[in-house]
Structures are given as structure tokens and as C-alpha cells.
Amino acid sequence: NAGVTQTPKFRILKIGQSMTLQCAQDMNHNYMYWYRQDPGMGLKLIYYSVGAGITDKGEVPNGYNVSRSTTEDFPLRLELAAPSQTSVYFCASSRTGSNYGYTFGSGTRLTVV
Amino acid sequence: SQKIEQNSEALNIQEGKTATLTCNYTNYSPAYLQWYRQDPGRGPVFLLLIRENEKEKRKERLKVTFDTTLKQSLFHITASQPADSATYLCALAGGTFGGGADGLTFGKGTHLIIQP
């Protein structure tokens, strides 16, 4: 099925470890986004990309990095994990931004202990 | 500062009635407003988009209104069913942290419960 695929679905990290959250879409969407969602809070934008080779910071970028080498993939890198990064992470894509609906992945639930 | 407000308390509606959810915003001039549905443990699913020059949009049992003067959107589900129970998110285009001029900023969502 076409859509946004996120891996892994669950992960437990120890403080100071690093990991990459994978996101891939097969809809040829130019725009891709990473959000985090904490309980009772809205989705907060971490990073976004408007096309391959172009990325920019969102509202909460500290502690994260991204790259966009292809249209399909938009991995999110956590270096030196901290308990404050415990959250559910969602990747999304859209054709050309907010004039089209976003397609979200099923999320990655990350716990940092 | 920019704010999007949705009723944080759960909304309980009897099956068959119309559910109405509210999204208010301040310090925004959004070109688009979107509504999403989110089920527990799942990613949000896009429902409807309405443009600033549109007053109303419909899709099956769903209706969205957008009043840029009141800075408010209303989301209606008619003939509600228990399967409509979920959290509904309002999202506005633009804003400081929406991902550039074309990005979306999300409200916290309203939890809707349709009781049989």
C-alpha cells in the first residue's frame, strides 16, 4: 500500500545512545516532516524538507538532525539521547505543503531511560 | 504569540446526534485550515481542508466551516456513530513553526466519544 513507512515502531534507548528513525514514502511527495507528540500536547514540528537536499528547522530541533538525499527518504537522527526525547515520533509527507493534506506514518514510540 | 485552541476536555455525544468541535486561533492569518482524525496508537489521518475564501466544506457526514473574522473553525459530524470516537486535530497553515509558509501547526486535539 502506498503511504509513509516508519521504522522501528518501538525502541528503548539508554541515555547518551544514538539512533536513526527511518521514514520512507512512495507517493513522490516533495514535502516531508518530522513531528513529535507528547501526551496531552499537540504535534510539534522538529524538522521539515521541501525537496531532496533541502532541510530546515521547525519548532523543536535541538538534539536532532535530518538529511534528505532522495525524494523518498527522510531519516531523523538522535545523537546523545536524553529522557526529554521520550515521545512518539511521526513522519509525514505532502505534495506541496499545506494546500494538500498530510499523509502520516504510524509513528515510532521512543523511550529513553 | 500564535495560539490554536481546541477544547481539551472530552466531548460526549449520543449516537445519532451531531457532534460539533471548535478550533479557535489567535495571531494567525492562515491560508488553509485542515482537520485530522487520530485513533489511539495511530498517526493522524487527513479529513478535510478548507481555504480562507471558503465558508463551508462538506464530505459525506462531515462539515467544516471557517470564519476568518471570528478566527474560528467548526467541525461537524452528523448522524454520529460510535466508530466516530477518536481525537480530532485542527491544523493551520503558516505560523512561526509550521514549516515555512506552507507548513501546518497543529492544535492539541479534542477527544470525541460517541455513546451508543
Chai-1 contact restraints between the chains, C-beta under 6 A:
chainA,res_idxA,chainB,res_idxB,connection_type,confidence,min_distance_angstrom,max_distance_angstrom,comment,restraint_id
A,Y33,B,G99,contact,1.0,0.0,6.0,A-B,restraint_1
A,G42,B,F106,contact,1.0,0.0,6.0,A-B,restraint_2
A,G42,B,G107,contact,1.0,0.0,6.0,A-B,restraint_3
A,G42,B,K108,contact,1.0,0.0,6.0,A-B,restraint_4
A,L43,B,F106,contact,1.0,0.0,6.0,A-B,restraint_5
A,L45,B,F97,contact,1.0,0.0,6.0,A-B,restraint_6
A,L45,B,G99,contact,1.0,0.0,6.0,A-B,restraint_7
A,Y48,B,G99,contact,1.0,0.0,6.0,A-B,restraint_8
A,G58,B,F97,contact,1.0,0.0,6.0,A-B,restraint_9
A,G58,B,G99,contact,1.0,0.0,6.0,A-B,restraint_10
A,E59,B,F97,contact,1.0,0.0,6.0,A-B,restraint_11
A,F90,B,G43,contact,1.0,0.0,6.0,A-B,restraint_12
A,G97,B,D102,contact,1.0,0.0,6.0,A-B,restraint_13
A,S98,B,Y32,contact,1.0,0.0,6.0,A-B,restraint_14
A,S98,B,A93,contact,1.0,0.0,6.0,A-B,restraint_15
A,S98,B,D102,contact,1.0,0.0,6.0,A-B,restraint_16
A,S98,B,L104,contact,1.0,0.0,6.0,A-B,restraint_17
A,N99,B,Y32,contact,1.0,0.0,6.0,A-B,restraint_18
A,G101,B,F46,contact,1.0,0.0,6.0,A-B,restraint_19
A,G101,B,L49,contact,1.0,0.0,6.0,A-B,restraint_20
A,F104,B,G43,contact,1.0,0.0,6.0,A-B,restraint_21
A,F104,B,P44,contact,1.0,0.0,6.0,A-B,restraint_22
A,G105,B,G43,contact,1.0,0.0,6.0,A-B,restraint_23
A,S106,B,G43,contact,1.0,0.0,6.0,A-B,restraint_24
A,G107,B,G43,contact,1.0,0.0,6.0,A-B,restraint_25
